[in-house]
Amino acid sequence: MAKASLSESKSEATEVAEATGDIIEGAPTGNLAMATSGAGITGDLDASDIEFPKLGIAQGVGPLSENFRKGAIVLDGEFEISDGSTEVEFTVLRIGKFFEENIPFGEGEIPRIVTPAEQKEIGGTTMGYRDDAGGWVQPEWKPMADALICIKGGSPDEAFPFEFDKNRYAFALWRIKRTAYDKGAKPIFSAGATYYRNGLKHGSFTLTTEKYQFGSNVVHGPKIRKGKLHDTKFVNWLSEFC
């Protein structure tokens, strides 16, 4: 029997990962079932009514730079959960891919954010290329991802309001874009197509940060490693949320 080519194997694995519902197009919170019984909340709610904390990495400029050191991992713009060297363990419940319009800095326009299907309909390049003169031409659209994640907690306790098996957790949205996409989103997509192909909720990742050089610019980006497999009880608990 002939062996499948690498591209065929990768395609098959990607289809398996997408079939779990963990890797989707668009918002990872778009179809969440909101469990509100017993919470004193009445009426129809969906994910658009829920505001999740945001995970971010502090840079030399930007809103986080005012209060946090470069490379720090920050939850909800308030809690430094790592200085960047201490591992943060997290599990991806669902991740969605988008494209962001690549508008040159300083033009004042707000870039459009669209799903891959919408980008195909609009048209435009999604990969850079060399022109005839040897110069680098930026793509008109750049990939990005939004991930709904569960972070295993440390301190302070108020940053991690959920508890399971004597450990504390927080749920957050992590927007992964620009220089962080290759180092942050791609490892997650690859895991969903390979060692976590039964579902991203079945295992964790660890997150630290490191410096990346892009021409004359230095940015602090994510560094992701494979974590550990979860037991069935924890996977079932996560499934109550997503």
Secondary structure, 3 states (H helix, E strand, C coil): CCCCCHHHHHHHHHHHHHHCCCEEECCCCCCCCCCCCCCCCCCCCCHHHCCCCEEEECCCCCHHHHCCCCCCEEECCCEEEECCCCCEEEEEEEEEEEEEECCCCCCCCCCCEECHHHHHHHCCCCCCEECCCCCEECCCEEEEEEEEEEEECCCCHHHCCEEECCEEEEEEEEEECCCHHHHHHHHHHHHHHCCCCCCHHHEEEEEEEEEEEECCEEEEEEEEEEEEECCHHHHHHHHCCC
